[in-house]
Amino acid sequence: MDLSNLIALLSGVALFLFGMTLMGDGLKKVAGNKLELVLYKLSSSPMKGVLLGTGVTAIIQSSSATSVMVVGFVNSGMMKVRQAIGIVLGAILGTSITGWIICLSDLQGGSGWVSLLSTSTLTGVVAVVGILLRMFSRSQGKQHVGDILLGFAVLMFGMQTMSASVSPLRESQAFLDLLTTFSNPLLGILVGMVFTCVLQSASAAVGILQALASTGVITFAVAYPLTMGIAIGAALPVLLSSLGANIDGKRTAFVYLLIDVLGVVIWGTVFYAVNAAVHFSFLETVLSSMNIALLNTLFRLATVVVLTPFIGLLERMVCRLLPNRGPVGPEEEDFARLESRFIQHPALAIEQSRQAVENMAGEARANLEDAYYLIHDYQEKKFQFVLHREDIIDKYEDKLGSYLIQLTGKELTPQQNKTVTKYLHAIGDLERIGDHAMNIAECAKEIEEKGIVFSHEADRELSTLFSAVQEITHDAITAFTTGDLALAYRVEPLEEVIDALCDEMKLHHVDRLQQGICTLHQGFVFNDLLTNFERVSDHCSNLAVATIELESDSFDPHQYMISLKAARSHGFDQYYEEYRRKFSLPEG
């Protein structure tokens, strides 16, 4: 085997890996991001988990991709480790389907029309159909089908290139001698493991082994330990994906390695122990590409069948190997939802973002109320708690903003794109509500430090204003989180009431200053409080508009403002007066 053959082998491996990736990505896109949701929702029992893991992996052609996805589920709190183990077992079995696809490269045509069944002809037809769909179809779905066909064609061409490049090896005595050493179980397992770790793909490693089998020199004694080593080496990409995960995410990744190691230990020990007693006659049998695929599938199936009843034991083992480090705060659990692994699966990422945005809204609303109560019952401990929560709200904005920006770079449906855009706007308004809550808390601190006491009238007005702010905050956030359009349409009228209430209160405060009832020190803090409450209502109005825009089939901001004006001229004044009476707004 000369340098040109080596380069051809490497190019074949590159094409094989690229084709497998292209085909898997196309299949995932055709499925419309539903595979991930199916995995999440239908893995309630171990057997369901195994079957789903097998099916999804067979479709996307990668046990690592399935397992990495599951690590993300567990890391984000969407799934328990016990559920994930079933899916990982299924993924380990499902990845063997690639070997059977590769067997299609063994198809040989005869003469006449039978030649149409040859691999080269089928690959060419598939490639032509794929490129026509990819280049000339306007349908996104058909373009993804084109990607699947092109990926298959590239994979098959890569396999043919690998087979052709290694064909001279059948005449190489040095290569035959090397294969003899691989029949040593420990060495064969080690070589298979290292080779797969380098490629980071069990399917590619099995494919290369099948290509070598086409030379007619791969025996069972060589293939069996290599297959076991390939199984262990496939755990590396999953382990690497868990480096930034929490303890449960790391456990899920480690269980992949644990299952493969246990499978090798069990079936390696059983096989070689029995062989030592009876001396199997088939060890020197030369295997074909199809035999390699069958061996790989049977080994993985046997491992899954033996270990599935012991999922609970596997969970306990991995929990002992990786013990808990201690409890985490609820906000950390929320941040864990924003799994980078889900960026490739927008439906999941958007759902996780929704939950985080809702929790951020709850934190902002709670901080606003805690800040207000500091005005009449200031405690340094409570002030520090408001400060701490404000830091958390800022972190929400930072992490959600970065996460959603990454999502915008992915292929999204129009509705998904619309949702992501609204969330990006919403987190800005929620963060600003948090800022104003902090400003109110600082006003309360100033009132405490300077011994400021408001008049009875000023206290009554602040209480009235805060009642209005509480209601608008509740309506805006509830409408945003539930999609309640009727509630969202109530926000803008209330925002106008709050504006009017603030204007009236400022005039009353000037009167009190002129009468000597209030001082300038009181005046500055009082005006700061009014300004912050007014700004909070503005951001609530923004949230309501975002809700209407998100939930409505068609939304035009200009038309929305026109409709508000029209409503005011046809009964809006009555609605407005009801709010005035409700919050004891003086006639002005």
N, C-alpha and C positions, 0 to 999 in steps of 0.2 A: 504494500500500500504506500504510494508515493505522496508527495505534498499536494498534488492536484486532487487526489482522492480525499485527503484530509479536509481540504478547503470545501470540496463538494459535500462532505459529511456535515461540516459545520453550517453550510448554507442550507442544507436539508433540514437540520435541527431548527435553524432560525425560521424557515418557512413553516415548519410543522407547528412551532410555538405560536407564530403570528396567526396562522390559520385557525388554530384552536381557540385563541383569544377572540378573533374576529367572529367566529361562528358562535361562541358562547355569548358575546356581547349582543349579537343580533338576536339570538334566542331570548335573552332577557328583555330586550326592547320590544319584541313582538308580544311578549307576555304582558306588556304594559305595566310593569312594576307591581304585578299582582303576586308573583312568586314569593316575595318577601313577606307580604301580608298574609299569604296562605301559611307560610312557615310559622309566623307569629301567632296566628289565631287558631290553628288546627293541630297544635302539638301538645294537647292536653294530657295524652297518655303516652307511655313509652313506645308502644307498638305504632301509634300514629306518628310519633316523632321519627321512628326508624323508616317507616314507609315514605313519609314526606321528605326526609333527608335524602333517601335514595332517589326519589322521583325528581326533586329539584336539582340534585347534583347531576343526574343523567341528562337533564335538559341543558344546564349551563356548563357542563363538561369540566367541572373543577370542584374537587372536594375541599380544596383550600378556600375557594371563594365562598362556598356554603358555610364552612366552619368559621371563617372570618366574620361573615354576616351574623352568625349566631353569637360569636364573642361580643359583637356590638349589641345584640339584643340583651344579653346578660349584663353587660357593662352599663347599659342604660336603665336597667331595672325592669325591662319589658318581659323578661323571661327568667325563670329560675334555672340554677345549674342542673337540676335533675331533668328538666325538660330538654335542656340543651344536649345532654349526653345522648339521648335517643336520636336526635337529629345528627349528631356527629357520627354515631354508629352507622346511620343510613348513608351519610356522605362518604364514609370510607368504602362502603359497598358500591354506591352509585358511580363513583369515579371509574370503575372497571369497564363501564360501557364504552369508553373511548377505544379500548383495545379491540372491541368487536367492530367498531367503525373502521379501524385501521385494517381489519381483515378484508375489507372490500378491495384493498389494493392487490389482493391475491387473485382477483378475478381475471381470467384469461379468455380472450375471445378466440373463436375458431375462424373458419373461412366464411365468406359471404355475409349474410345479415347477422350471423352469430358474433361477428367481430365487433358489433355495436355494443356488446356486453362487456368488452374489455375495459380495464380501469382507465386507460388513457382516453378512450372515447367518452366514457361516462364523465370523467373529470372535465374534459373539454366542453361537453354539452352543458354541464352544471355551471362552468365558469362563464360561458357565453350568456346563458339565461340570467345569471347573477349580475353581470356587468350591464346588461340591457335594463334590468329593473333598477339598478343603482343609478344609472346615468339619465334615463329617459322617463322614469316614472315620477309623477308629482306627488304621489301618495307616500307619506312618511312610512306607513306600515309596509308597503311594497318595497321601499328602499331598504328597510331592515331585513326583509326576506332576501333581497339581493345580497346583503351583507352575509347572511347565513350561507347562502350558496357559494359566494366567493370564498368565505372562510373554509368551507368544506373542500373546495377545489384546491386552495392553497395548501391545506393540510395534506390532502392526498398527493399533491405534487411534491411536497416536502418529503413525504414518506417514500415515494418512488426514488427521489434523489438520494435519500439516505441508503436505501437498499442497493441502488446502483453503485454508490461510492464504497460500500463495504464488501461488494462481491469479490474483489481480489483477495480478501482475507482468507477465503476458503483454501487458497493455495499456500498460505503463509504458515510455516511450521512454528515460527515464533508465537504467532497468535494462538495456534492450537495448544501450544505448551502453556501459554498464559491462561487460557480457559480451564485447563486442567487444575491450576491452582485455585480457581474460583469455586471448584467443586468442594473445597474445604468450607464447611458451613460457616465458621466464624469469619473467615476472610471474605467469602461471598457476600455475607450480610453486611460487613463493613464497607465493601466496595459499592454495593447497591445503595447503601445509605448515603455515603459521601457523594456519589454520582447524582443522586436525586436532590441532595442539599444544594449542589452547584446549580442544577437546572431549575430548582424550586418548582418542580412539576412531576408528580408521579406518572401522569399520563404520558409525558414526553419521555421519561425514562423507560416505561414499558414499551413505548413506540420504538425507541432505539433498540431495545432488546428484541422486538419483533423483526426489526430490520436486519439485525445480526442473524436471527433465526433463518432468514431467507438464504443465508450462505450454506445452510445444511450442516452446521458444526455445533449448534447449541443443543446440549443434552439436558435431560431432566435434572441430573446431578448439578449442573451449572445454573440452570434457570431457577430452581427452587430457592436456594439461598439468596440469589440476586433479587428475586421477587419479594422475599421477606425484608431485605434491606431497603428496597424501594419504598415499602410500606412505612417503615420507620422514618426515612428521610423526608417523606411528604409532610411530616409534622412541622418542619422548620418554618415555612411561611406563616403558619398559624401562630406559632410561638412568637415570631417577630411582630405579628400584628397586635399582640397583647402587651407590648412593652409599656404603652401609655394607659392601659386599662386598669380598672379597680381590681380588688382581690377576687371577686367572682368572675370577672372577665379573664383574669389570668388562670383561674381554676378551669374554666371552660377550654381555654387553649391547651392547657397542660393535659387535660383528659384525652385529647386527640393523641398525644404522644403516648400516654399511659395505655390506651386501648391497643395501639399498634405494637407497643413493646410486649404487652401481655399476649397478644395474638402470636407474635414470633416465639415467645418463650413457650407457650402452650403447644403450638403445632410443630415448632422446631424440636422440642423435647420429645413429643409423642412420635413424630416421624422417625427421627434418628435413633430413638430407643428401640422402636419396633424393627427398624432396618438392621440394627446390630444383632437382633435375634433371628430374623428370617431372611435377611439379605435380599432386598427387592431386586427383581430382575430387570425392571424398566428404567433403572437409573441412567443407563447409557443410551436410552432411546433418544433419537434425534427429534427435536420438536419443531413444528411448523409455527407460523405466525398465529394460526388459530389455536394451536395447543397452548401457546404462551398466554393468549387472551383467556382461555378456559382455566388455566392454572391460576392466573391472577384473580379471576372471579371466584373460583372455588376457595382459595385461601382466605379472601376477604369475607365471603359468605360464611365460612366456618367460624371465623373470628366473631362475626356479628351474632350468629346463632348462639354461640357459647356464652358471650358476655351480656347479651340483652337481658336475661333474667337477673343479672347482678348489677343493674343500674344503680340501685340504692347503695350497694357496697362500693362501687366506683366513686359515687359522690362522697362517701365517708372517707375513702382513701385520699382523694384529692384535697378534701378539706383538712385532713391531718397533715398532708404534705405542705399545704399553703394555708396556715391558720390566719384568722382575722387579726387585723392590726388595731381595731377599735372602731367605735361608731363615728359616723360622719353627719354633718348638718344637713337639713332638708335642701338647702340651696346647692350643696355639693351633689346631692342626688339629682337635682334638676340639671346642673351643668353636665353631669354624666349622660343625661338624655341626649345631649347634642353630640352624638357619636360621629366622628369623622368617617367611620366606615359606612354610615348611612348616606353620605353625600352621593354615592353612586346609585342610591336607591331613593329618588326624590319623594316618593309617596310616604315612605317611613320617616324621612328627615323632616318633612313638613308636619307630619303628625306629632313628632317629638317637639318640634318648634312651637306648635300650637299649645301644647301643655306647658312648656316653659314660659311662653308669653302670658298665659293665663295666671300662672303662679307669680310672675313678675308684677302683673296688675294687682293681684291680691296684696303683695308686699307694699306697693306704692299706696294703695288705699289705706292699709293698716297704719303705715307711717304717718300719713296725713292726719288721721284721727289721734294717734298718740301724741303728735306734735301739738295739736290744738289743746289737748287736755293738760299739757305742761303749762299753759298760760295761767291756769287757776290752781294747779297743783304741781309746782315745779319740784322735781327731784333729780339730782345729778345722775343717779343710776339710770333713770328713765331717759334722760337726755343722751347719755352714752349709748343706750340701746337704739334710740332713733338714729344716732350717728352711725352705729354699726350696720343698721338695716339700710341706710342710705348707701353705704359702701357695697352692700350686696346688690342693691338695685343697679348701681353703676356697673357692677360685674355682669349682671344680666344683660345690660345693653351691649357691653363690649363683646361678650361671648355670643349672644344671639345675633348681633350685627355681623360679626365675622362669619358665623355659620351660614346665615342667610345670603350673604354676599357670595360665598362659595357656591351655594345652590343656584344662584342666578347664572353661573357659568355652565350649568348642566342642561341637558335637553329636557325641557319642561312642557307640559301641556299648557294651553292658554289659561285654563283655570288655575293650575299650579303656579304659573308665573304671576297671575293676578294676586293670589294668596300671599306669595312671598313678598311682593311689593307692599301690600297692606301691612304685613307684619313688620316690615322695615320701618314704615311710617309710624306704626303704633308704638314700637319700643322707644322711639324718640320722644313721643308725647308722655309715655309712662315715666321715662327717666326724668323729664322736666317736672312732672307732678311730684316725683321724689325730691327733686331739688327745692321746689317751693315748700314742701313739707319741712325740709331741713332749715330753710329760711325762717319758717314760722317757729321752729324749735329754738333757733338762735334769738328770735324776738322774745320768746318766753324767758330765755336765759338772761337777756338784757333787763327785762321787767323784774326778774328776781334780784339781780345784782344791784340795780339802781333803786329798788324798793318802790317801783311805780305802781300806783293803784288807780284803776280806771273808775270813772263815775258809774253810778248805777245805770244811767241811760246808755253809756258807751258799752257796758257789759251786756245789756239787753240787746243792743244792736249787733254786737259781735256774735252773740248766741244765735240770733236770727239769721245772720249771714252764714254762719257755719252750718246751720240746719239745711240751708239751700245748697251749700257746697257738698254736704254729705249726700243729699239726694241726687245731685247731678253726677257725682262721682259714682254712686251706686248704679244709676241708670246707664251711664256711658259704659262702664266696665261690664255690667251684666249684659247689656246689648251686644257688646263686642264679643264676649265669650260664648254667648248662647245664640247669636245671630238673630235676636229679637228686633225686627224692624220697627214694630210699633213703639217699643221702648226707645229705640234710637231716635225716632222722630220727635220724642218728647224733650230731647236734650237741648236743642237750639232755642226753643222758647224759654226754657229755664235759664239758659245762659244769658239771654237778654234781661231776664228778671234780675239776675245777680249783678249784671252791669248797672242796671237802674238802681238797685239797692246800694251798691257801692257809691254811686254818684250822690244819692240822698244822704248817705252816712257821712260823706266828706263835707257836705254843706252843713249838716247838723253839728259836726265836730268844729267847724269854723265858728258857728254860733256859740258853742260852749267855750271856745278860746276867748272870744270877744267878751263873754259874760264872766270870764275868770273861773269858770267851773273846772276847766282843764288847763294844763300847762303845755309849754312847747315840748318838754321831754315826753309827755304822754302823746302829744300830737305826732311826733316823728314815728314812734313805734306803732301807733294806731294806723297811720297811713301805710306803713310797711305791711302790716297785716292785711289791710284791705287790698293792696296791690297783689300780694301773693295769692289771696283767695280768688281774686279776679282772674289771675293768670291760670290758676288751676281749672277754672270753669272754661277758659279758652281751649285748653288742651283736651278737656272732656268733649268739647264740641268737635274737635278734630277727630277724636276717636269715634264719635257717633257718625260723622260723615264717612269715615273709612269703613265703618260697619255697613252703612247703606250702600256704599259703592261695592263692597265685597259681596254682599248678599243679594243685591239686585241684579237682575239679568242685564239691564242696561242702565247706566248712570251717567248723567251729564251734570257736573258741578254748577254750570251756569243755569241750567234748567231747575236745579235744586233750589237755588237762591230765588229764582223767579217764582217758584211754587210757594216758597215761604212768604214772599211779599203778597202774593195773591191770597194766601190763607189769612194773612193779617187783615186784608181789606174785606174779607168775607167771614168774619167771626173770630179772627185771631185775637182781636182786642179783648173779647170776652174771656178767652182762654188765658190771656195774659193777666187780666184782672184777678182771675181765680188764684193765680200764683201770688199776686200782690197781697191778697187777703190772707192766703195761707201762711205767708211769712211775715205778716204784720207790717208790710211796706207802707209807710205813711204816704198819704196823697201828696203829690208834688206837681 
